[in-house]
Amino acid sequence: MSTTNEYIRYLEVLVLDNFVRVLSTGERIMVNQYRMGRTDQVPEKAQRLRQWLDTHSWDIPTLYYSSEEGELKYMEKGIEKQLKENELYNKKII
């Protein structure tokens, strides 16, 4: 079963994956099952994303859906941005 720290770290992995887009839907589901304590297995790519987070100082943004466009966005220095505007968008980091 995952600890609170593990729960948070793998939530951060899912946020990161919104930008780098390497996890499949099934792998994202497996990460959520791990976070919920339903399995003790985490996909290898999710573990590698976590390792990347552990070795890089990345300010994890808060994501939200824009009510106007229905699109996932984030704030950077008080400015609303689309995910594709981030330097990590579709970047191969693992």
Residue frames as a rotation matrix with the C-alpha (Angstrom) as fourth column:
MET 1
0.578 0.816 0.000 0.00
0.816 -0.578 0.000 0.00
0.000 0.000 -1.000 0.00
SER 2
-0.078 -0.625 0.777 1.24
0.574 -0.665 -0.478 3.48
0.815 0.408 0.411 -0.81
THR 3
-0.327 -0.104 -0.939 2.21
0.881 -0.393 -0.263 5.99
-0.342 -0.914 0.220 1.86
THR 4
0.664 0.577 -0.476 1.05
0.419 -0.814 -0.402 9.61
-0.620 0.067 -0.782 1.84
ASN 5
-0.041 -0.775 -0.630 4.39
-0.408 -0.563 0.719 10.65
-0.912 0.286 -0.293 0.33
GLU 6
-0.819 -0.204 0.536 4.01
0.317 0.617 0.720 8.02
-0.478 0.760 -0.440 -2.42
TYR 7
0.155 0.965 0.210 0.44
0.881 -0.038 -0.472 9.18
-0.448 0.258 -0.856 -3.01
ILE 8
0.634 0.044 -0.772 1.63
-0.054 -0.993 -0.101 12.75
-0.772 0.105 -0.627 -3.54
ARG 9
-0.411 -0.883 -0.228 4.65
-0.352 -0.076 0.933 11.80
-0.841 0.463 -0.280 -5.67
TYR 10
-0.737 0.151 0.659 2.55
0.582 0.636 0.506 9.72
-0.343 0.757 -0.557 -8.05
LEU 11
0.533 0.829 -0.171 -0.04
0.647 -0.529 -0.550 12.49
-0.546 0.182 -0.818 -8.25
GLU 12
0.280 -0.549 -0.787 2.85
-0.416 -0.808 0.416 14.71
-0.865 0.211 -0.455 -9.35
VAL 13
-0.741 -0.500 0.447 3.80
0.115 0.561 0.820 12.03
-0.661 0.659 -0.358 -11.92
LEU 14
-0.060 0.815 0.577 0.29
0.934 0.250 -0.256 12.26
-0.353 0.523 -0.776 -13.37
VAL 15
0.709 0.243 -0.662 0.53
0.111 -0.966 -0.235 16.05
-0.697 0.093 -0.711 -13.54
LEU 16
-0.255 -0.897 -0.362 3.90
-0.440 -0.225 0.869 15.80
-0.861 0.381 -0.338 -15.29
ASP 17
-0.655 0.006 0.756 2.47
0.509 0.742 0.436 13.29
-0.558 0.670 -0.489 -17.72
ASN 18
0.536 0.840 -0.083 -0.16
0.545 -0.419 -0.726 15.81
-0.644 0.344 -0.683 -18.80
PHE 19
0.528 -0.435 -0.730 2.76
-0.585 -0.809 0.059 17.71
-0.616 0.396 -0.681 -20.29
VAL 20
-0.470 -0.870 -0.149 5.15
-0.728 0.286 0.623 15.01
-0.500 0.401 -0.768 -21.53
ARG 21
0.432 0.858 -0.277 2.40
-0.864 0.304 -0.402 12.57
-0.261 0.413 0.873 -22.52
VAL 22
-0.522 -0.696 -0.494 4.24
-0.784 0.619 -0.043 9.26
0.335 0.365 -0.869 -22.23
LEU 23
-0.820 0.261 0.509 1.80
-0.161 0.749 -0.643 7.17
-0.550 -0.609 -0.572 -20.18
SER 24
-0.751 0.648 -0.122 -0.99
0.105 0.300 0.948 5.29
0.651 0.700 -0.294 -21.88
THR 25
0.039 0.862 0.505 -4.51
-0.734 -0.319 0.600 5.45
0.678 -0.394 0.620 -20.49
GLY 26
0.691 0.211 -0.692 -4.00
0.142 0.898 0.416 2.00
0.709 -0.385 0.591 -18.98
GLU 27
-0.292 -0.880 -0.375 -0.76
0.703 0.068 -0.708 3.08
0.648 -0.470 0.599 -17.30
ARG 28
-0.648 0.144 0.748 -2.46
-0.409 -0.895 -0.182 6.18
0.643 -0.423 0.639 -15.87
ILE 29
0.502 0.865 -0.008 -5.20
-0.530 0.315 0.788 3.93
0.684 -0.391 0.616 -14.49
MET 30
0.407 -0.429 -0.807 -2.57
0.582 0.802 -0.133 1.65
0.704 -0.415 0.576 -12.93
VAL 31
-0.707 -0.656 0.264 -0.92
0.255 -0.585 -0.770 4.66
0.659 -0.477 0.581 -11.25
ASN 32
-0.247 0.703 0.666 -4.29
-0.770 -0.560 0.305 5.69
0.588 -0.438 0.680 -9.80
GLN 33
0.697 0.468 -0.544 -4.93
-0.104 0.816 0.569 2.13
0.710 -0.340 0.617 -8.60
TYR 34
-0.156 -0.840 -0.519 -1.55
0.689 0.284 -0.667 2.19
0.708 -0.462 0.535 -6.87
ARG 35
-0.765 -0.122 0.632 -2.38
-0.212 -0.879 -0.427 5.53
0.608 -0.461 0.646 -5.26
MET 36
0.167 0.928 0.334 -5.66
-0.815 -0.061 0.576 4.06
0.555 -0.368 0.746 -4.01
GLY 37
-0.388 -0.422 0.819 -3.88
-0.847 0.514 -0.136 1.03
-0.364 -0.746 -0.557 -2.52
ARG 38
0.672 0.733 0.104 -5.52
-0.608 0.626 -0.488 -1.45
-0.423 0.265 0.866 -4.91
THR 39
0.872 -0.483 -0.080 -2.21
0.330 0.701 -0.632 -2.71
0.362 0.525 0.770 -6.30
ASP 40
0.607 -0.744 -0.281 1.45
0.097 -0.281 0.955 -2.62
-0.789 -0.607 -0.098 -5.39
GLN 41
-0.120 -0.626 0.771 2.58
0.899 0.260 0.351 -2.39
-0.420 0.736 0.531 -9.01
VAL 42
0.448 0.134 -0.884 3.51
-0.142 -0.966 -0.218 0.83
-0.882 0.223 -0.414 -10.78
PRO 43
0.929 -0.094 0.359 4.25
0.371 0.274 -0.887 0.94
-0.015 0.957 0.289 -14.52
GLU 44
0.091 -0.995 -0.037 7.93
0.952 0.077 0.296 1.29
-0.292 -0.062 0.955 -15.39
LYS 45
-0.253 -0.168 0.953 7.39
0.639 -0.768 0.034 4.55
0.726 0.618 0.302 -17.29
ALA 46
0.741 0.555 0.378 5.64
0.050 -0.607 0.793 6.04
0.670 -0.569 -0.478 -14.22
GLN 47
0.731 -0.561 -0.388 8.59
0.582 0.215 0.785 5.00
-0.357 -0.799 0.484 -12.05
ARG 48
-0.243 -0.855 0.458 10.95
0.969 -0.232 0.081 6.68
0.037 0.463 0.885 -14.53
LEU 49
0.156 0.373 0.915 8.85
0.299 -0.900 0.316 9.88
0.941 0.225 -0.252 -14.46
ARG 50
0.974 0.189 -0.129 9.07
0.166 -0.195 0.967 9.80
0.157 -0.963 -0.221 -10.68
GLN 51
0.263 -0.954 -0.145 12.84
0.882 0.177 0.437 9.44
-0.391 -0.243 0.888 -10.87
TRP 52
-0.252 -0.302 0.919 12.92
0.734 -0.679 -0.022 12.44
0.631 0.669 0.393 -13.20
LEU 53
0.626 0.563 0.540 10.92
0.052 -0.720 0.692 14.45
0.778 -0.405 -0.480 -10.65
ASP 54
0.875 -0.313 -0.370 13.29
0.445 0.216 0.869 13.34
-0.193 -0.925 0.328 -7.88
THR 55
-0.045 -0.998 0.053 16.30
0.901 -0.018 0.434 14.66
-0.432 0.067 0.899 -9.80
HIS 56
-0.572 -0.088 0.816 14.88
0.576 -0.751 0.323 17.87
0.584 0.655 0.480 -11.30
SER 57
-0.670 0.389 -0.632 13.47
0.400 -0.527 -0.750 20.91
-0.625 -0.755 0.198 -9.60
TRP 58
-0.742 0.537 0.401 10.20
0.343 -0.209 0.916 21.39
0.575 0.817 -0.029 -11.43
ASP 59
-0.835 0.547 0.059 7.52
-0.401 -0.532 -0.746 23.69
-0.377 -0.646 0.663 -10.07
ILE 60
-0.782 0.580 0.226 4.45
0.622 0.743 0.248 21.53
-0.024 0.334 -0.942 -10.33
PRO 61
-0.871 0.469 0.146 1.63
-0.416 -0.863 0.287 23.67
0.260 0.189 0.947 -11.67
THR 62
-0.485 0.831 0.272 -2.00
0.038 0.331 -0.943 23.45
-0.874 -0.447 -0.192 -10.67
LEU 63
-0.972 0.193 0.130 -4.03
0.153 0.110 0.982 22.31
0.175 0.975 -0.137 -13.65
TYR 64
-0.388 0.911 -0.138 -7.63
0.052 -0.128 -0.990 23.30
-0.920 -0.391 0.002 -14.24
TYR 65
-0.368 0.377 0.850 -10.22
0.925 0.242 0.294 23.25
-0.095 0.894 -0.438 -16.99
SER 66
-0.974 0.086 -0.208 -11.06
-0.119 -0.982 0.148 26.57
-0.191 0.169 0.967 -18.59
SER 67
-0.266 0.955 0.133 -14.81
0.327 0.219 -0.919 27.04
-0.907 -0.201 -0.370 -18.43
GLU 68
0.217 0.331 -0.918 -14.74
-0.635 -0.667 -0.390 28.99
-0.741 0.668 0.066 -21.69
GLU 69
-0.103 -0.357 -0.928 -12.78
-0.969 0.246 0.013 26.57
0.223 0.901 -0.371 -23.87
GLY 70
0.876 0.398 0.270 -13.21
-0.465 0.846 0.260 23.38
-0.125 -0.354 0.927 -21.84
GLU 71
0.534 -0.790 -0.302 -9.45
0.011 0.363 -0.932 22.93
0.846 0.494 0.202 -22.16
LEU 72
0.695 -0.395 -0.600 -6.89
0.715 0.294 0.634 21.88
-0.074 -0.870 0.487 -19.55
LYS 73
0.477 -0.515 0.712 -4.75
0.031 -0.800 -0.599 24.90
0.879 0.308 -0.365 -18.59
TYR 74
0.259 -0.438 -0.861 -2.35
0.965 0.159 0.209 26.10
0.045 -0.885 0.464 -15.91
MET 75
0.995 0.027 0.100 -1.12
0.016 -0.994 0.104 29.39
0.102 -0.102 -0.990 -14.47
GLU 76
0.144 -0.985 -0.093 2.45
0.982 0.154 -0.110 30.62
0.123 -0.075 0.990 -14.80
LYS 77
-0.819 -0.496 -0.288 3.40
0.554 -0.813 -0.178 33.88
-0.146 -0.305 0.941 -13.09
GLY 78
-0.413 0.764 -0.496 -0.25
0.027 -0.534 -0.845 34.88
-0.910 -0.363 0.200 -13.02
ILE 79
-0.358 0.254 -0.898 -0.81
-0.910 -0.311 0.275 34.20
-0.210 0.916 0.343 -16.71
GLU 80
0.435 0.602 0.670 -3.21
-0.332 0.799 -0.502 31.52
-0.837 -0.004 0.547 -17.92
LYS 81
-0.388 -0.651 -0.652 -1.46
-0.889 0.077 0.452 29.17
-0.244 0.755 -0.608 -20.35
GLN 82
0.768 0.515 -0.379 -2.28
-0.617 0.753 -0.227 26.16
0.169 0.409 0.897 -22.48
LEU 83
0.701 -0.508 0.500 -0.33
0.023 0.718 0.696 22.97
-0.712 -0.477 0.515 -21.82
LYS 84
0.633 -0.448 0.632 1.29
0.774 0.356 -0.523 23.13
0.009 0.820 0.572 -25.25
GLU 85
0.763 -0.361 0.537 2.92
-0.190 -0.918 -0.348 26.44
0.619 0.163 -0.769 -24.28
ASN 86
0.773 -0.473 0.422 5.04
-0.434 0.091 0.896 24.70
-0.462 -0.876 -0.135 -21.63
GLU 87
0.037 -0.879 -0.475 8.63
-0.998 -0.012 -0.056 23.78
0.044 0.476 -0.878 -22.49
LEU 88
-0.684 -0.303 0.663 7.98
-0.445 0.894 -0.050 20.18
-0.578 -0.329 -0.747 -21.39
TYR 89
0.376 0.926 -0.029 5.00
-0.593 0.216 -0.776 19.67
-0.712 0.309 0.631 -23.69
ASN 90
0.991 0.112 -0.068 5.63
-0.128 0.723 -0.679 16.45
-0.027 0.682 0.731 -25.66
LYS 91
0.229 -0.973 -0.006 9.31
-0.914 -0.213 -0.346 16.61
0.335 0.084 -0.938 -24.65
LYS 92
0.631 -0.120 -0.766 11.09
0.119 0.991 -0.057 13.28
0.766 -0.055 0.640 -24.35
ILE 93
0.281 -0.502 0.818 12.43
-0.875 -0.483 0.005 13.28
0.393 -0.718 -0.575 -20.79
ILE 94
0.157 -0.230 0.960 12.63
-0.608 0.744 0.278 9.53
-0.779 -0.627 -0.023 -20.14
